Protein backbone atom coordinates (compact mmCIF):
# COMPACT_ATOMS: atom_id res chain seq x y z
CA UNK A 1 0.00 0.00 0.00
CA UNK A 2 2.89 2.39 0.69
CA UNK A 3 4.22 1.84 -2.83
CA UNK A 4 0.96 3.07 -4.34
CA UNK A 5 0.96 6.01 -1.92
CA UNK A 6 4.53 6.86 -2.94
CA UNK A 7 3.60 6.82 -6.63
CA UNK A 8 0.56 9.00 -5.89
CA UNK A 9 2.69 11.51 -3.96
CA UNK A 10 5.32 11.54 -6.72
CA UNK A 11 2.74 12.30 -9.41
CA UNK A 12 0.85 14.92 -7.38
CA UNK A 13 4.02 16.82 -6.43
CA UNK A 14 5.27 16.67 -10.02
CA UNK A 15 2.01 18.11 -11.31
CA UNK A 16 1.97 20.84 -8.65
CA UNK A 17 5.57 21.74 -9.57
CA UNK A 18 4.63 21.94 -13.24
CA UNK A 19 1.60 24.12 -12.48
CA UNK A 20 3.57 26.49 -10.27
CA UNK A 21 6.50 26.79 -12.66
CA UNK A 22 4.27 27.48 -15.66
CA UNK A 23 1.42 29.51 -14.20
CA UNK A 24 2.58 31.19 -11.00
CA UNK A 25 5.99 32.55 -11.88
CA UNK A 26 6.81 36.16 -11.19
CA UNK A 27 9.66 37.56 -13.29
CA UNK A 28 10.36 33.96 -14.40
CA UNK A 29 10.92 32.87 -10.78
CA UNK A 30 8.60 30.36 -9.14
CA UNK A 31 8.88 28.46 -5.88
CA UNK A 32 10.65 25.17 -6.43
CA UNK A 33 8.15 22.74 -4.96
CA UNK A 34 10.20 19.71 -6.01
CA UNK A 35 13.29 21.01 -4.24
CA UNK A 36 11.49 21.55 -0.94
CA UNK A 37 9.59 18.26 -1.32
CA UNK A 38 12.83 16.38 -1.96
CA UNK A 39 14.45 17.85 1.15
CA UNK A 40 11.33 17.14 3.21
CA UNK A 41 11.29 13.52 2.16
CA UNK A 42 15.04 13.24 2.71
CA UNK A 43 14.40 14.33 6.30
CA UNK A 44 11.37 12.11 6.89
CA UNK A 45 11.93 8.88 4.97
CA UNK A 46 14.45 6.08 4.98
CA UNK A 47 17.48 6.62 2.72
CA UNK A 48 16.55 4.30 -0.14
CA UNK A 49 13.02 5.66 -0.52
CA UNK A 50 14.19 9.28 -0.20
CA UNK A 51 17.00 8.75 -2.71
CA UNK A 52 14.52 7.22 -5.15
CA UNK A 53 12.19 10.20 -4.87
CA UNK A 54 15.05 12.68 -5.25
CA UNK A 55 16.62 10.91 -8.23
CA UNK A 56 13.37 10.61 -10.16
CA UNK A 57 12.34 14.19 -9.39
CA UNK A 58 15.75 15.33 -10.61
CA UNK A 59 15.27 13.25 -13.73
CA UNK A 60 11.83 14.81 -14.17
CA UNK A 61 13.37 18.30 -14.05
CA UNK A 62 16.03 17.20 -16.53
CA UNK A 63 13.38 15.92 -18.92
CA UNK A 64 11.41 19.17 -18.61
CA UNK A 65 14.52 21.31 -19.19
CA UNK A 66 16.82 21.79 -22.15
CA UNK A 67 20.24 22.10 -20.53
CA UNK A 68 22.71 19.54 -19.18
CA UNK A 69 20.72 16.30 -19.04
CA UNK A 70 21.22 14.32 -15.85
CA UNK A 71 22.61 17.23 -13.86
CA UNK A 72 19.55 17.68 -11.67
CA UNK A 73 19.24 13.93 -11.09
CA UNK A 74 22.81 13.92 -9.83
CA UNK A 75 22.35 17.08 -7.79
CA UNK A 76 19.11 15.95 -6.13
CA UNK A 77 20.60 12.56 -5.31
CA UNK A 78 23.71 14.10 -3.76
CA UNK A 79 21.54 16.61 -1.90
CA UNK A 80 19.42 13.82 -0.45
CA UNK A 81 22.51 11.94 0.62
CA UNK A 82 23.94 15.06 2.28
CA UNK A 83 20.67 15.64 4.16
CA UNK A 84 20.62 12.01 5.28
CA UNK A 85 24.18 12.25 6.60
CA UNK A 86 23.57 15.59 8.31
CA UNK A 87 20.30 14.60 9.96
CA UNK A 88 22.32 12.33 12.24
CA UNK A 89 23.90 15.48 13.70
CA UNK A 90 21.10 18.06 13.40
CA UNK A 91 17.41 18.11 14.22
CA UNK A 92 15.55 19.19 11.10
CA UNK A 93 12.06 18.82 12.58
CA UNK A 94 11.93 22.50 13.57
CA UNK A 95 11.34 25.36 11.06
CA UNK A 96 14.52 27.38 11.67
CA UNK A 97 16.98 24.53 10.86
CA UNK A 98 14.83 23.67 7.84
CA UNK A 99 14.97 27.24 6.57
CA UNK A 100 18.73 27.41 7.01
CA UNK A 101 19.19 24.00 5.35
CA UNK A 102 17.07 24.90 2.34
CA UNK A 103 18.73 28.29 1.91
CA UNK A 104 22.23 26.78 1.96
CA UNK A 105 21.29 23.86 -0.28
CA UNK A 106 19.54 26.18 -2.76
CA UNK A 107 22.68 28.24 -3.19
CA UNK A 108 24.92 25.15 -3.40
CA UNK A 109 22.56 23.49 -5.89
CA UNK A 110 22.57 26.58 -8.08
CA UNK A 111 26.36 26.86 -8.04
CA UNK A 112 26.89 23.13 -8.65
CA UNK A 113 24.43 23.21 -11.57
CA UNK A 114 26.30 26.16 -13.06
CA UNK A 115 29.57 24.27 -12.71
CA UNK A 116 28.16 21.14 -14.37
CA UNK A 117 26.66 23.21 -17.19
CA UNK A 118 29.93 24.94 -17.93
CA UNK A 119 32.02 21.76 -17.76
CA UNK A 120 29.82 19.29 -19.63
CA UNK A 121 27.49 21.32 -21.82
CA UNK A 122 29.72 24.34 -22.53
CA UNK A 123 26.84 26.67 -21.69
CA UNK A 124 26.50 29.21 -18.95
CA UNK A 125 22.85 29.64 -17.97
CA UNK A 126 23.79 32.06 -15.15
CA UNK A 127 20.73 33.91 -13.90
CA UNK A 128 21.64 36.04 -10.94
CA UNK A 129 18.07 36.84 -9.98
CA UNK A 130 17.56 33.12 -9.42
CA UNK A 131 20.65 33.02 -7.21
CA UNK A 132 19.43 35.89 -5.04
CA UNK A 133 15.65 35.32 -4.90
CA UNK A 134 15.09 31.58 -5.32
CA UNK A 135 16.85 30.50 -2.07
CA UNK A 136 14.74 32.95 -0.07
CA UNK A 137 11.48 31.75 -1.65
CA UNK A 138 12.42 28.09 -1.15
CA UNK A 139 13.48 28.68 2.45
CA UNK A 140 10.21 30.41 3.31
CA UNK A 141 8.21 27.66 1.63
CA UNK A 142 10.03 24.79 3.34
CA UNK A 143 8.17 24.69 6.71
CA UNK A 144 4.80 24.48 4.94
CA UNK A 145 5.88 21.71 2.56
CA UNK A 146 7.50 19.82 5.44
CA UNK A 147 4.27 20.09 7.45
CA UNK A 148 2.29 18.56 4.57
CA UNK A 149 4.69 15.64 4.20
CA UNK A 150 4.89 15.21 7.96
CA UNK A 151 1.11 14.89 8.01
CA UNK A 152 1.16 12.41 5.12
CA UNK A 153 3.78 10.25 6.83
CA UNK A 154 2.82 10.33 10.49
CA UNK A 155 -0.90 10.99 10.55
CA UNK A 156 -2.34 9.45 7.40
CA UNK A 157 0.42 6.81 6.90
CA UNK A 158 0.60 7.38 3.12
CA UNK A 159 4.40 7.61 2.90
C-alpha positions in Angstrom: 0.0 0.0 0.0 2.9 2.4 0.7 4.2 1.8 -2.8 1.0 3.1 -4.3 1.0 6.0 -1.9 4.5 6.9 -2.9 3.6 6.8 -6.6 0.6 9.0 -5.9 2.7 11.5 -4.0 5.3 11.5 -6.7 2.7 12.3 -9.4 0.9 14.9 -7.4 4.0 16.8 -6.4 5.3 16.7 -10.0 2.0 18.1 -11.3 2.0 20.8 -8.7 5.6 21.7 -9.6 4.6 21.9 -13.2 1.6 24.1 -12.5 3.6 26.5 -10.3 6.5 26.8 -12.7 4.3 27.5 -15.7 1.4 29.5 -14.2 2.6 31.2 -11.0 6.0 32.5 -11.9 6.8 36.2 -11.2 9.7 37.6 -13.3 10.4 34.0 -14.4 10.9 32.9 -10.8 8.6 30.4 -9.1 8.9 28.5 -5.9 10.6 25.2 -6.4 8.2 22.7 -5.0 10.2 19.7 -6.0 13.3 21.0 -4.2 11.5 21.5 -0.9 9.6 18.3 -1.3 12.8 16.4 -2.0 14.4 17.9 1.1 11.3 17.1 3.2 11.3 13.5 2.2 15.0 13.2 2.7 14.4 14.3 6.3 11.4 12.1 6.9 11.9 8.9 5.0 14.5 6.1 5.0 17.5 6.6 2.7 16.6 4.3 -0.1 13.0 5.7 -0.5 14.2 9.3 -0.2 17.0 8.7 -2.7 14.5 7.2 -5.2 12.2 10.2 -4.9 15.1 12.7 -5.3 16.6 10.9 -8.2 13.4 10.6 -10.2 12.3 14.2 -9.4 15.7 15.3 -10.6 15.3 13.2 -13.7 11.8 14.8 -14.2 13.4 18.3 -14.1 16.0 17.2 -16.5 13.4 15.9 -18.9 11.4 19.2 -18.6 14.5 21.3 -19.2 16.8 21.8 -22.1 20.2 22.1 -20.5 22.7 19.5 -19.2 20.7 16.3 -19.0 21.2 14.3 -15.8 22.6 17.2 -13.9 19.6 17.7 -11.7 19.2 13.9 -11.1 22.8 13.9 -9.8 22.4 17.1 -7.8 19.1 16.0 -6.1 20.6 12.6 -5.3 23.7 14.1 -3.8 21.5 16.6 -1.9 19.4 13.8 -0.4 22.5 11.9 0.6 23.9 15.1 2.3 20.7 15.6 4.2 20.6 12.0 5.3 24.2 12.2 6.6 23.6 15.6 8.3 20.3 14.6 10.0 22.3 12.3 12.2 23.9 15.5 13.7 21.1 18.1 13.4 17.4 18.1 14.2 15.6 19.2 11.1 12.1 18.8 12.6 11.9 22.5 13.6 11.3 25.4 11.1 14.5 27.4 11.7 17.0 24.5 10.9 14.8 23.7 7.8 15.0 27.2 6.6 18.7 27.4 7.0 19.2 24.0 5.4 17.1 24.9 2.3 18.7 28.3 1.9 22.2 26.8 2.0 21.3 23.9 -0.3 19.5 26.2 -2.8 22.7 28.2 -3.2 24.9 25.1 -3.4 22.6 23.5 -5.9 22.6 26.6 -8.1 26.4 26.9 -8.0 26.9 23.1 -8.7 24.4 23.2 -11.6 26.3 26.2 -13.1 29.6 24.3 -12.7 28.2 21.1 -14.4 26.7 23.2 -17.2 29.9 24.9 -17.9 32.0 21.8 -17.8 29.8 19.3 -19.6 27.5 21.3 -21.8 29.7 24.3 -22.5 26.8 26.7 -21.7 26.5 29.2 -18.9 22.9 29.6 -18.0 23.8 32.1 -15.2 20.7 33.9 -13.9 21.6 36.0 -10.9 18.1 36.8 -10.0 17.6 33.1 -9.4 20.7 33.0 -7.2 19.4 35.9 -5.0 15.7 35.3 -4.9 15.1 31.6 -5.3 16.8 30.5 -2.1 14.7 32.9 -0.1 11.5 31.7 -1.6 12.4 28.1 -1.1 13.5 28.7 2.4 10.2 30.4 3.3 8.2 27.7 1.6 10.0 24.8 3.3 8.2 24.7 6.7 4.8 24.5 4.9 5.9 21.7 2.6 7.5 19.8 5.4 4.3 20.1 7.4 2.3 18.6 4.6 4.7 15.6 4.2 4.9 15.2 8.0 1.1 14.9 8.0 1.2 12.4 5.1 3.8 10.2 6.8 2.8 10.3 10.5 -0.9 11.0 10.5 -2.3 9.5 7.4 0.4 6.8 6.9 0.6 7.4 3.1 4.4 7.6 2.9 
